[in-house]
Amino acid sequence: MIPGWRRAVLRLATPRPPLRYAAVTMPRPAWRAAALPLLLVLTTCATRTAGPPTPGDPLEVSNRGVLDFNLAVDDAVLRPVAEGYRAAVPEPVRRGLRNVVNNMTEPRVLVNNLLQGRFLDAGHTTMRLFLNSTVGIGGIFDIATPAGIARRSGDFGQTLHAWGLDDGAYLMLPIAGPSNVRDTFGLVGDAFLNPIGYVIPFYASAARGAVDGLDVREQNIENLDTLRSGSLDFYARLRSVWQQRRDAELGRTRDEAAPNVLDDPGGDTAPPATLPAAAAPAPRAAEPATSRRDRLSARSTPSHRVMAVRHVRPRVTRAAIRPSAAAARRPADQAPRREVSLRIPIVWTPVH
């Protein structure tokens, strides 16, 4: 019988077989098919995160992913529905529905105009709401715009901007599209600021929002197609267009030169053309320091002479002091008057 201490030493000295773990095997083609999407995702993330982040858009990677989702939903659902809406509903009916939806948003514009202190715009909005709701039969016909009362803009994001809140980071919202942090809170605030939402039921408000979104998509079918087909980087160009439009609504301009909407941010710009050496203007020789009179004389030509004006002191001649005809016709008891005419000669002397 082996003592206990020897048994412990032998156990430590004897090499043990490696531990075996249960493993799930996978056929090689299936393994490759499962690893391919992961590899594509990692490659895409590495490509998009390369380089410095865009100012004002620190969440560009996630925003691009949301844009890809929005484009997939648009291609599958929104664009076909918008095309069917255009084909099935006549243009006058679409315009009437658009006017009704816009008229239902006028109370929200009125509240935001008051919150921003724009009382003149609030008065215009009130007149628009009254005319279109009464004479325009519930907003079906836009009577105010031909009468010279244009529609004002007003949302809670604009109100927060008037109160001094910054834009925040640029965001790409699912389905809703481009926005920023401040305007995202503004969307939530507008849902509570519109008095119409407290009068009509919830499903009517949802239907109003659906009709509004469908009408906006129908009006921009060609615009979005042109923007997507003519852009090397659709995300960057859409962000630029949205920022310019939002700046115009807020009544502000950026310090840097605003990019042209038709210019592709990802396109190549040609370098400025340089003049050849033969066509470049020769440097102007330094002129010697001369007096002003000499410079005028040097520039004078036979067809154009600079005339110098020499003023002479006015003089009164004896012949100029003579009685006038009116004095000759006066009665004898009145003292005659003498009229003095001054002759101021001006001598024009050409400068040779």
C-alpha positions in Angstrom: 0.0 0.0 0.0 1.4 3.4 -1.1 1.5 6.0 1.6 -0.7 9.1 1.1 2.2 11.5 0.5 3.7 9.3 -2.2 0.4 9.0 -3.9 0.1 12.8 -4.0 3.6 13.2 -5.4 2.9 10.6 -8.1 -0.3 12.3 -9.0 1.4 15.6 -9.5 4.3 14.0 -11.5 2.0 12.0 -13.8 1.1 14.1 -16.9 -2.6 14.5 -17.4 -4.4 14.2 -20.8 -5.6 17.6 -22.2 -9.2 18.6 -21.4 -11.7 18.0 -24.1 -14.6 20.3 -24.6 -17.7 19.7 -26.6 -17.6 21.6 -29.9 -20.3 22.2 -32.4 -19.1 21.4 -35.8 -20.3 23.1 -38.9 -19.9 22.2 -42.5 -17.3 24.4 -44.3 -19.7 26.0 -46.8 -22.2 26.9 -44.0 -19.3 28.4 -41.9 -18.2 30.6 -44.8 -21.8 31.7 -45.5 -22.2 32.7 -41.8 -18.8 34.6 -41.7 -19.4 36.5 -44.9 -22.0 39.0 -43.6 -19.9 39.6 -40.4 -16.9 40.3 -42.6 -18.9 42.7 -44.7 -20.2 44.6 -41.7 -16.7 44.9 -40.2 -15.3 46.2 -43.5 -18.1 48.7 -43.9 -17.6 50.1 -40.4 -13.8 50.3 -40.9 -14.3 52.2 -44.1 -16.8 54.7 -42.7 -15.0 55.4 -39.5 -11.8 56.2 -41.4 -10.8 59.9 -41.4 -11.8 62.8 -39.1 -15.5 63.1 -38.2 -17.6 65.6 -40.0 -18.2 68.8 -37.9 -21.8 68.7 -36.5 -22.2 65.0 -37.4 -20.4 62.9 -34.8 -23.0 60.1 -35.3 -22.3 59.7 -39.0 -21.8 55.9 -38.9 -25.1 55.2 -37.2 -26.9 57.8 -39.3 -25.7 56.2 -42.5 -27.1 52.9 -41.2 -30.5 54.5 -40.6 -30.4 56.1 -44.0 -29.9 52.7 -45.6 -32.9 51.4 -43.7 -35.0 54.4 -44.8 -34.0 53.8 -48.4 -34.9 50.2 -48.2 -38.3 51.0 -46.8 -38.8 53.8 -49.3 -38.0 51.5 -52.3 -40.2 48.7 -51.0 -43.2 50.7 -49.6 -43.2 54.4 -49.7 -42.3 55.2 -53.3 -44.7 52.6 -54.8 -47.5 53.9 -52.6 -46.7 57.5 -53.6 -46.8 56.6 -57.3 -50.1 54.8 -56.9 -51.5 57.8 -55.0 -50.5 60.1 -57.9 -51.9 57.8 -60.5 -55.2 57.1 -58.7 -56.0 60.5 -57.2 -56.5 63.5 -59.5 -54.4 66.6 -59.0 -57.2 68.9 -57.8 -58.2 66.3 -55.2 -54.6 66.0 -54.0 -54.3 69.8 -53.8 -57.6 70.0 -51.8 -56.3 67.4 -49.3 -53.0 69.2 -49.0 -54.9 72.5 -48.2 -57.0 70.8 -45.5 -53.8 69.3 -43.9 -52.0 72.7 -44.0 -55.1 74.4 -42.6 -55.1 71.9 -39.7 -51.5 72.8 -38.9 -52.2 76.6 -38.8 -53.0 76.5 -35.0 -49.6 75.0 -34.3 -47.9 77.7 -36.4 -49.9 80.3 -34.5 -48.9 79.0 -31.1 -45.2 78.9 -32.0 -45.4 82.4 -33.5 -46.7 83.7 -30.2 -44.0 81.8 -28.3 -41.3 83.4 -30.5 -42.7 86.9 -30.1 -43.6 87.2 -33.8 -46.9 88.9 -33.3 -47.2 90.2 -36.8 -46.8 86.7 -38.2 -49.3 85.5 -35.6 -51.8 88.0 -36.9 -51.3 86.8 -40.5 -51.7 83.2 -39.4 -55.0 84.0 -37.6 -56.3 85.7 -40.8 -55.3 82.7 -42.9 -57.0 80.3 -40.5 -60.2 82.3 -40.5 -60.4 82.9 -44.3 -59.6 79.3 -45.3 -61.8 77.7 -42.6 -64.8 79.9 -43.5 -64.7 81.0 -47.2 -62.4 78.1 -48.1 -64.9 75.6 -46.8 -62.8 74.0 -44.1 -59.5 74.6 -45.8 -60.3 72.8 -49.0 -59.6 76.0 -51.0 -56.7 78.3 -50.2 -58.2 81.7 -50.2 -55.6 83.5 -48.2 -52.6 83.1 -50.4 -54.2 84.7 -53.5 -55.3 87.5 -51.2 -51.7 88.3 -50.3 -51.6 86.5 -46.9 -48.8 84.0 -47.4 -48.3 81.0 -45.1 -45.9 81.6 -42.2 -43.5 79.0 -40.8 -43.5 77.9 -37.2 -42.6 74.8 -35.2 -41.3 74.1 -31.8 -37.8 73.4 -33.0 -37.8 76.9 -34.4 -39.1 78.2 -31.1 -36.3 76.5 -29.2 -33.8 78.1 -31.6 -35.4 81.5 -30.9 -34.9 80.8 -27.2 -31.2 80.2 -27.7 -30.9 76.4 -27.8 -28.2 75.1 -30.1 -28.8 72.6 -32.9 -27.0 69.7 -31.4 -25.8 66.7 -33.4 -27.2 65.9 -36.8 -29.6 62.9 -36.7 -31.1 60.6 -39.3 -34.5 59.5 -37.9 -36.2 56.3 -39.0 -38.9 57.1 -41.6 -38.9 60.8 -40.5 -35.6 61.6 -42.2 -33.0 64.3 -41.5 -33.2 66.2 -38.2 -31.0 67.2 -35.2 -31.3 66.9 -31.5 -33.2 70.2 -31.0 -35.6 69.6 -33.8 -36.3 66.0 -32.6 -37.5 67.5 -29.3 -39.4 70.0 -31.4 -41.3 67.2 -33.1 -42.5 65.9 -29.8 -43.4 69.4 -28.6 -45.5 70.1 -31.7 -47.6 67.0 -31.0 -48.8 68.7 -27.7 -48.9 72.3 -29.0 -51.4 71.9 -31.7 -54.9 72.5 -30.3 -56.5 70.4 -33.1 -55.0 67.3 -31.4 -57.2 67.9 -28.4 -60.4 68.2 -30.4 -60.2 65.4 -32.9 -59.7 61.7 -31.9 -56.3 60.0 -32.1 -57.0 58.0 -35.2 -57.9 61.3 -37.0 -54.6 62.8 -36.0 -52.8 59.7 -37.2 -54.6 59.8 -40.5 -53.7 63.5 -40.9 -50.0 62.7 -40.4 -50.2 59.8 -42.8 -51.8 61.9 -45.5 -49.3 64.7 -44.9 -46.3 62.3 -45.3 -47.8 60.6 -48.3 -48.4 64.0 -50.0 -44.8 65.2 -49.3 -43.4 61.9 -50.7 -45.6 62.3 -53.8 -44.4 65.9 -54.4 -40.7 64.8 -54.2 -40.6 61.7 -56.3 -38.6 63.3 -59.1 -36.5 65.4 -56.7 -35.3 62.5 -54.7 -34.6 60.4 -57.8 -32.5 63.2 -59.2 -30.7 63.7 -55.9 -29.9 60.0 -55.6 -28.8 59.5 -59.2 -26.7 62.6 -59.4 -24.7 62.1 -56.1 -21.6 60.2 -55.5 -22.4 60.4 -51.7 -26.1 60.7 -51.3 -25.9 60.9 -47.5 -23.5 64.0 -47.6 -25.6 65.7 -50.2 -28.9 65.1 -48.4 -27.4 66.4 -45.2 -26.2 69.6 -47.1 -29.6 70.2 -48.7 -31.5 69.7 -45.4 -29.2 72.1 -43.5 -29.5 74.8 -46.1 -33.3 74.5 -46.1 -33.4 74.6 -42.3 -31.1 77.6 -42.1 -33.5 79.4 -44.5 -36.5 78.5 -42.3 -34.6 79.8 -39.2 -33.6 83.0 -41.0 -29.9 82.6 -40.6 -26.9 82.3 -42.9 -23.6 80.5 -42.2 -20.3 82.3 -42.2 -18.7 80.1 -44.8 -19.9 80.2 -48.4 -23.0 78.1 -48.7 -22.5 75.2 -51.0 -24.6 75.0 -54.2 -27.4 72.5 -54.0 -26.5 71.2 -57.4 -22.8 70.7 -56.5 -22.0 67.2 -55.3 -20.0 67.3 -52.0 -18.2 64.1 -53.1 -17.4 65.2 -56.6 -14.0 66.2 -57.9 -13.3 69.9 -58.4 -11.1 71.0 -61.2 -8.1 73.1 -60.2 -8.3 76.8 -61.2 -6.8 77.4 -64.6 -3.6 79.4 -64.8 -2.6 81.8 -67.5 0.5 80.9 -69.5 3.6 82.9 -69.1 3.1 84.7 -72.5 -0.5 85.8 -71.6 0.4 86.9 -68.1 0.3 90.7 -67.7 3.8 92.3 -67.4 4.5 94.0 -64.1 4.0 97.7 -64.0 7.1 99.7 -63.7 7.4 102.0 -60.8 6.7 105.7 -61.7 9.1 108.4 -60.6 8.0 110.7 -57.9 6.7 113.9 -59.6 4.4 116.7 -58.8 0.6 116.6 -59.5 0.9 119.2 -62.3 3.6 117.1 -64.0 1.5 114.0 -63.8 -1.5 115.8 -65.3 0.7 117.1 -68.1 2.1 113.7 -68.9 -1.4 112.1 -69.2 -2.7 114.9 -71.5 -3.2 114.1 -75.2 -4.1 116.3 -78.1 -7.7 115.0 -78.0 -8.0 115.5 -74.3 -6.4 118.4 -72.4 -6.7 119.1 -68.8 -7.8 122.6 -68.2 -6.7 124.5 -65.1 -9.0 127.1 -63.7 -7.4 130.3 -62.5 -9.7 132.5 -60.4 -9.3 136.3 -60.6 -10.5 138.8 -58.1 -13.7 140.4 -59.0 -13.3 144.0 -60.2 -15.8 146.8 -60.5 -15.4 149.0 -63.6 -16.6 152.5 -63.9 -18.6 151.6 -67.0 -20.5 149.0 -65.0 -21.8 151.7 -62.6 -24.6 153.2 -64.8 -28.2 154.1 -64.1 -30.7 151.5 -65.3 -33.8 152.1 -67.4 -36.1 151.7 -64.4 -34.2 154.5 -62.6 -34.7 156.8 -65.6 -38.5 156.4 -65.4 -38.7 157.3 -61.7 -40.2 160.7 -60.7 -37.7 163.4 -60.0 -38.6 163.7 -56.4 -37.2 160.2 -55.7 -33.5 159.7 -55.3 -32.1 157.6 -58.2 -30.6 154.3 -57.4 -27.4 152.9 -58.8 -27.2 149.3 -59.7 -23.8 147.7 -59.7 -23.1 144.6 -61.8 -20.1 142.5 -61.0 -18.1 140.9 -63.7 -16.1 138.0 -62.5 -13.7 136.9 -65.3 -12.6 133.2 -65.3 -9.6 132.5 -67.3 -9.2 128.9 -68.7 -5.6 128.1 -69.2 -4.6 124.9 -71.0 -1.9 122.9 -69.4 0.6 121.8 -71.9 
